[in-house]
Amino acid sequence: MYGRHLAYTLAKFGMSMCTLGMSAEHAAAGIAFNSLWPRTIIATAAVQNLLGGDAAMARSRRPEIVADAAHEILTRPARTTTGNFFIDDEVLAEAGVTDLSAYAYLPDADLQVDLFLDR
């Protein structure tokens, strides 16, 4: 997996280390640092233009799922919500959002799971 997606792997690792390091560094000040990852690929220009075109877009969720999950995280108390690695649909499920069909780029899509998630 890493050989085919080295840049992505490095970006995820870097983000993870920044989340852990900055959350520890700024904990006393009550400043939160968390990471938010998508469960599936997200319908972005990068997916459209670099990662598979229309076929990849058809297996994607809309960016709004990440925005809504980020909002849920950002409204939590910073002192108790820091140093976490969140998955977008899990955050929404915790908030009571279980019907994610509105986030599909196409209705009834066969969603493609992100590279580092197995389900």
TATAUR-V432598 format. One record per backbone hydrogen bond with DSSP energy under -0.5 kcal/mol. NH is the residue of the N-H (numbers start at 1). CO is the residue of the C=O. Records with the same first field share a line. If there is no record, write none. Layout:
# TATAUR-V432598
NH->CO / CO
This chain:
# TATAUR-V432598
5->1
9->5
10->6
11->7
12->8
13->9
14->10
15->11
16->12
17->13
18->14
19->15
20->16
21->17
22->18
23->19
24->20
25->21
26->22
27->24
29->26
30->27
31->26
32->30
35->84
37->86
41->112
43->61
44->42
48->44
49->45
50->46
51->46 / 47
53->47
55->52
56->52
57->53
58->54
59->55 / 56
60->57
61->41
62->103
65->62
66->63
67->63
68->64
69->65
70->66
71->67
72->68
73->69
74->70
75->71
76->73
80->77
81->77
83->33
86->35 / 84
88->37
90->87
91->87
92->88
93->89
94->90
95->91
96->93
97->92
98->96
100->98
103->100
104->101
105->60
109->106
111->109
112->59
113->111
114->39
117->114
